[in-house]
Amino acid sequence: MISCNREKFTDELPEKEAKLLIATRAQNYDSNELPEEYALNNLSIFLTDTSSNIITHKFVYVPYSSVDGELPTESKLVTLPIDVSILTVKDVYVIANCDNEAAFNAVKTLDDLQALKTKKLVYPTMINTTRGLPMYGELGKVDFRKSIEIPQCIYLNRICSKIRVRLYFADAGWIGLRPNFILENVASFGNYSPVPAKAGENDLVNYPAIYFEMISQQEYAGIAYIYESSVAPQLRLRFVLNGVEKEYVTDPGFPVPVRNYLYDIELTVYKPKQSASSAVQKDYALKFAFIN
């Protein structure tokens, strides 16, 4: 997990400017995380008085500068045009990589902020890293007078889950061609703030086929991102084996997706043992396991 590099920035800080450090992090980070999963392409910041519902200041798509940190995570230094001598203490809310600037400009209360949702996914679209994964963070009782010397750090978490799938073909000497997986019953939107989204059947979508990257002839890897939901998705594995199209649906037990969490899934295709008395050859089977 990255730590905010809280250096002093007093040399060029006017009295009517306040600074914040914005940093990204994952709940269970590992060395295989990708830099694009932490990219910050835009930032919007909202301030309220402590424990108040009224937004007193908002900065949509606020400018920022980059700060060196541990890759692949990112840190940004934000300068807010506010008078720290009168601002005193505020609760701070930050949203990154939003896709609806007009909705953010319309926010007037904390209730409005908590009601903000991402745009709905419509097949065949799905969450990707092209414009940055949506993120959210908040911190209460920020004393901006103290930020003159040491900027307060606010951590952002992804509002979606990461699904990392490993596919293994257990028997040496044969491989599956064009392996891919489909995620079904996925939430089509996400709440920016950590208020559980209440998705109904009309709010669920299926992802298009996600093709695996080949690691070796018998091992493949694939990644997908899905919004947190009260509904557990379903994974459908497809590939061509010995000229025959195969399709397997995972057994029940897929967890309800939680924001900012990494789920490692292992799929193993194998051929069950045949009994000496069996006249019918058994088809290949799928073993489904969660690592995280």
N, C-alpha and C positions, 0 to 999 in steps of 0.2 A: 504494500500500500504506500502510495506516495505521501510524503509529508510536505506541508506547505513551507516553502522557503521564505520565512518571514523576515526578510532583510529590512533595513531602514531605508526609507525613501524620502527623507526630509529635505534633501538638497534642493529639489525643484518643486516642492509642494506649496502652492499658494494657500492662503488661509481659507478660501472658499472652494476647496476641493477636498474630497475624501477618497480614500483608496480601499479596495477590497481585493483579496486574492481568491480566485475561483479555481478549484482543483477537482479532477475527476478520480473516481475510484470504483473498484468492483468489490462485491461482498466476499467472493472467494477467488482472488486474483491468482493466476499462475503464469509461468514464463511463455505459454503458448498464446497468450492474449495478443490481439492485433492492434497496432497503433490507431487504425481508423475507427476502432470501437470506442476510442476515448477522444476523438476529434471534437473540438468546440468550434462550430462554424458561425454561431450567433448566440448572444446572451441577452436576456431580458431580466431586469431587476425591479422588484417591488418592495416598498417600505411601508410599514404601519407603525403607529405608536404601540408600545408594549401591550399585548393582549387586546388590541383594538381590531375592529373589523374594517375600518376605513383605510384605504390605500392613500397615504399622504404624498408619496412620490413614486413615480414609475419611469423606467428608462428602458424602452423597447429597442432592441438591437443596439445596445450600448457599445461604443468603441472599446477596444482592449488592446493590450500588448502581451506578447508571449513571455513567459518566464521559464528559465531552464528548470527541468525536473527529471525524474526517473522515467525513462521510456518504458512502455508505450503511453503512459498516462500524460495528461497535459495540465498546465497551470497557466492562468491568465491574470494579468494585473488590470483592474478596472478603475478608472478615475471618474468619479461622480461630481458633477458641477453643483455642489451643495455647500452651504456655509456650516462648517463643523462647529462653530462657536454657538450656534442656536439649534443645531439638529439634535444634539445630545444622544439619547438612547433610542434605538429602533429595532423592530423585528424585521429580518431580511429574508426575502424569498427570491430564488433564482431559478430560471428555466433556460435550458440550452437547446439549441437546434429545433426551435419551434417552426411550424409550417403555416402559421396563420397570423400574420402581423396585425391585421385589422381587428381580430378578436382580442389580441393582447392590448391594443390601444383602447379598447372599450372597457377594460377592467377598471372598476371603481372601488370594489370591496374585496375582502378576503374570500367571501362566499363566491364572488365572480371568479376569482383566481382558482379556487378549488373545483369549480365547475368546468374549467378549461379542459378540452379533450383534443387529441390529435385528429387529423382528418381521417375519415374512414377508409380502410383498405377495401378495394374492389378488385375481385379476381380479374387478371392474374397478378396484380401487384402484391408485394409483401414488404415487410420492413427490411431496409438495407442500409448500408453505411455510406451511400453516395453523398447524402447531405448531412450526415452525422446522426447518430442515434439520439432520440429525445432523452433529456436528463432533467433532474429536479434536485434542488437542495434548499435548505432553510436553516436559519440560525436566529435564536431569540436573544434579545437584550444586547445588541451590538452597540458598543460605545464608540461612536465615530471620532470623538475627541482623542481617543487613544490610538486611532488608526493613523494619526499624523506621523507617528514614528514607526509603528509596526502595524501594517495592514492586517485586519482580521481575515481569517481564512474560512471559506465556506466550501464544503465538499458537495459534489454532485454525484448522484447515482443514476444509472440508466433506469428508465421506467419500464423497460422490457426485459424479458428473460433471454438468455442465450442457450440454444440447444446445440450441443456438439455431439455428433454421431460418428461412431467408429463401426465399420462393417468388416467382418472377418469371414473368409471362406475357409472352413476348418480342414478340408481335405486337400493335401498337396496334389498338384498335377492337374487341377481344373480351376477355372475362374468363371465368375459371372460377368457378362458383358453389359455395358451401359447401366450400371447400378444407379438408382436414384430413390429418393423417398419423398413422400407427400405428407404434410401435416394437415389434419382435418379438424374441424370444430375449433378454430383459432379465433380469439377476439379480434374484431376488425378495428378497434380503436383502443386508446389508453388514456387514462387520466394523468395529467402532469403531476399533480399533487398526490400524496399517498393516501387517497381516498379510494377504496376498492371500487372498481368499475362494475356496474350491474348490467351485464350483457344478457340480453334475451336471445332466443333462437335466431331472430332476424339480424342479430349483430355478430353472428359467427360466420367465418369464411373458411374456405379451403385454400391452401397454398398451391401454386403450381409445382411441378416436379423440380426437385433440387438435386442436381447431379453431384455425385461424390467425386472428390479428387483422389487420384490413384496414388497410394503410398508405396505399394508393392503389388505383385500379381494377386496376392491374397488379402490385402488390407487396403481399405479406403476410408476417407474422412469427409464429412460434410458439416456445414454450419447453417443455422437458421436463427432468427430472432422473432419472438412472439410477445405480445402484450400480456400482462398479468390478467388473470381471469378467474371467475368462480367456476368455470367449466374446464375439466381436464381434456386436453386435445388427444388425438389418436394419430399414430404414425403408421403409414403404409409403405412397405418396402417393395421395390420392383426391380427386376433385372432379367436378363436373358441367359439361360443356362442350357448348354448343349442344344442350342437352336430353339429352345422352348421358353416362352415368356412366363416368368414366375411372379407371383404377388403374394405377400404375406402381411397380415394386419397384426400389430402388436397386441399382446394380451392386456386385459384391463390392469391398471396399476400405474399408469402415467400420472405423475403428480399434477396438482393444480399449479400453474406457473406463477411464480412470484417475481416481482421486479428486481432487477439487478442481480439475479441469481444465475449461476452457471450450472446447467444440467449436462453431465457426461453420460452418454448412453452407449452401450455396446450391443451390437447385433451380430450374432454368429450363425452362419448358415452351415448346417452339417447334415450328414446322412445317418439316420438312426441305424443301430445294429440290427442285422437280420437274424431271425432264428433259423435253425437248421431245417425246421419243418415248414417254414413259410414258403409258399409258392409264388406269392406276390411281392415284388420288390417295393419297399417303402420309398416314398418320395422324400426329398430333402425337407428339413425342418428348420425352424427359426428359434434361436434362444435370445431372449430379450433381458437385458440387465441394466440397472442404474448404478453408476459408479459414484455419483454425487446426488 
